[in-house]
Amino acid sequence: MSWDLREMSDTLRKTTFQAISHAGGGHYGGSLSVSEILTVLYFKVMRVNPENPDDDERDRFILSKGHGGPALYSTLALRGFFPVSELDKLDKPLSKFPKHIDRLKLQGIEASTGPLGQGLSIACGMGISLKQQQRGNRVYILMGDGECNSGQLWEAAMTAGKYKLDNITAIIDRNNCQIDGTCDDIMPIEPLGDRFTAFGWHVLTADGHDVEDLERALDAAALVKDKPAVIIADTVKGRGISFMENRPEWHSGALSPEQYEQAAKELGVTA
């Protein structure tokens, strides 16, 4: 099946917004910044099977920035893993959709995440295992740029370089915001690309809100041999809602009725 990726990414952003709003608030900023990235992965690049989420032939996806769970839940729903209507249960007691993703609660989730910096270590374990089994599956991981402050992430980056894990593609949501301020103010991470290069990675860049550019970068990453690949995707925190864009304070929050009305209008949400 072929999808219009631009249209799907808009639908995903609206669906994510509605799910968070229905829950009474949550992680708007970092969920809205990754709509195009998740769209290109799940509707174009990755091998996934909603009818058989544990298919041995599937590619693996790790959302290392686990607070972006609403965006991933919405992606899985739109891709057919479960009905979109179930997103109304986001952050409800005993639901399958906690604020931070839990692989034991929902099929299609490969790793439980939330504490930042751990996802790349999980990806390395998967990548090594798949190499040992001589399988062609790929591992994709989405990380936040604030998450790159974590030392464990760089230990995993060394591991991926050492073992030449060319079945791993990492994507960094480079929106330059984290919970307490801008990345540049809290803990600068530049020159980010040079750092990954020094750890033995192939570095690519992309416009994180341009589906064609993301597809180009992901295709190029898949061709890299004997090195893991990382795509630094320039994005905007809170993309699509003017008063949230590039505002660290919207890492998480709740909307007033007036703010909801404005945000819904800007996104084109009609119901």
PEFENUR-V688683 format. One record per residue. N is the residue number from 1. PSI is psi as a letter, one per 30 degrees, with the letter a starting at -180 (* if undefined). BURIAL is I if it has 24 or more other C-alpha atoms within 12 Angstrom, else O. Layout:
# PEFENUR-V688683
<<N PSI BURIAL> <N PSI BURIAL>>
This chain:
# PEFENUR-V688683
<<1 k O> <2 k O> <3 l O> <4 j O> <5 e I> <6 e I> <7 e O> <8 e I> <9 e I> <10 e I> <11 e I> <12 e I> <13 e I> <14 e I> <15 e I> <16 e I> <17 e I> <18 e I> <19 e I> <20 e I> <21 e I> <22 e I> <23 f I> <24 g I> <25 l I> <26 a I> <27 i I> <28 e I> <29 e I> <30 f I> <31 e I> <32 f I> <33 f I> <34 g I> <35 e I> <36 e I> <37 e I> <38 e I> <39 e I> <40 e I> <41 e I> <42 f I> <43 g I> <44 e I> <45 e I> <46 k I> <47 j I> <48 l I> <49 j O> <50 f I> <51 f O> <52 i O> <53 f I> <54 g O> <55 k O> <56 f O> <57 f O> <58 l I> <59 l I> <60 k I> <61 k I> <62 k I> <63 j I> <64 e I> <65 i I> <66 f I> <67 f I> <68 g I> <69 e I> <70 e I> <71 e I> <72 e I> <73 e I> <74 e I> <75 e I> <76 e I> <77 e I> <78 f I> <79 f I> <80 g O> <81 f I> <82 l I> <83 k O> <84 e I> <85 f O> <86 f I> <87 f I> <88 f I> <89 g I> <90 k I> <91 g I> <92 l O> <93 k O> <94 g O> <95 l O> <96 g I> <97 i I> <98 l I> <99 e I> <100 k I> <101 k I> <102 j I> <103 f I> <104 f O> <105 f O> <106 k I> <107 k I> <108 f I> <109 k I> <110 f I> <111 k I> <112 k I> <113 l I> <114 d I> <115 k O> <116 l I> <117 f I> <118 f I> <119 e I> <120 e I> <121 e I> <122 e I> <123 e I> <124 e I> <125 e I> <126 e I> <127 e I> <128 e I> <129 e O> <130 e I> <131 e O> <132 e O> <133 f O> <134 h O> <135 l O> <136 g I> <137 k I> <138 l I> <139 k I> <140 k I> <141 k I> <142 k I> <143 l I> <144 l I> <145 e I> <146 e I> <147 f I> <148 f I> <149 f I> <150 k I> <151 e O> <152 e O> <153 e I> <154 f I> <155 e O> <156 e I> <157 e I> <158 e I> <159 e I> <160 e I> <161 e I> <162 e O> <163 g I> <164 h I> <165 i I> <166 g I> <167 g I> <168 k I> <169 j I> <170 k I> <171 k I> <172 k I> <173 i I> <174 i I> <175 f I> <176 g I> <177 k I> <178 a I> <179 e I> <180 g O> <181 a O> <182 l I> <183 e I> <184 e O> <185 e O> <186 e O> <187 j O> <188 k O> <189 f I> <190 k O> <191 j O> <192 e I> <193 e I> <194 e O> <195 e O> <196 e I> <197 e O> <198 f O> <199 g I> <200 g I> <201 l I> <202 k I> <203 k I> <204 l I> <205 l I> <206 l I> <207 j I> <208 f I> <209 g I> <210 j I> <211 e I> <212 e I> <213 e I> <214 e I> <215 e I> <216 e I> <217 e I> <218 e I> <219 e O> <220 e I> <221 e I> <222 f I> <223 f O> <224 k O> <225 k O> <226 g O> <227 k I> <228 l I> <229 k I> <230 k I> <231 j I> <232 j I> <233 j I> <234 k I> <235 l I> <236 k I> <237 k I> <238 g I> <239 k I> <240 f I> <241 j I> <242 e O> <243 f O> <244 f I> <245 k I> <246 g I> <247 j I> <248 f I> <249 f I> <250 g I> <251 e I> <252 k I> <253 a I> <254 k I> <255 k I> <256 l O> <257 e O> <258 e O> <259 e O> <260 e I> <261 e O> <262 e O> <263 e I> <264 e I> <265 e O> <266 e O> <267 f I> <268 g O> <269 k I> <270 f O> <271 * O>>
